[in-house]
Amino acid sequence: MFYTQHISNGNIALNASRDYEKALREYRLLLLLDEDSIDAIFGVANALVSLSTLDVSRIAEAMLFLRDNEAKITVNPEYYPEIAKHFVMIALKIDSYVSRSFSLLATDGKYLDSKCRDRHREIVVETKAFWSYLSDFFSRYPLGSDLLNREAIEGKNKLIDDELSAIDHSVPLSDVTDVFASLPRAIFASRKKTYIARIVFSILQIAFVIGAIIGFIIMMANYQNDPFPGLIVLGIFALLFALANIINRVLKIKLLK
């Protein structure tokens, strides 16, 4: 029961509400129950990457954690395809971190100042270390993934080398103004409030349906005499349900972005 609870809480926090601190706690609690859990191991790594900020990248920490747990996640070859999928998810998160940080550090393809350029280079170097680790991992374990294979990894490493070369040859917009210090630090924002709001409106929808049913019952019970009070109650709750449904759909779209 606790195992299921922690993995469910971790998945919701990581993918829905994006409460990454909670996701990290839940996956670590899951590891206490099952230290060999592939879901928990990759969940911790994914949460760590997601907690990276503009100032502090946690890619190296996630990579070290995965390296320390290699023996556990590779013990059963039947799980190799699942392991490959987990690596794909982490790789996508790291790529997103790199691109989102660049969007803060540069404008029109040029770094805002020299500190922005240097910081982005540090991030790309950490990314290079992760993809080099993937190259080594896939050379030792036949994961057999169509989404991620040695050829794709080597191609990615070549692109990263080209990116590092481009950074080294780039000229910042300014070497005087310290724009870097004034930039937002968060990369992956939490959607906890949006997620809670959707839960609230989902509950309200149920309550409004119940209210509409009650109104319908009142209307039918007094159909011969005076059905209008029940009809009014039915109409009000039906309207409230429609409004809550619209808001809930908007919130759902925001959560899916």
Beta strands, then each sheet from edge to edge (+ up, - down):
strand 1: 106-107
strand 2: 110-111
sheet 1: 1+ 2-
end
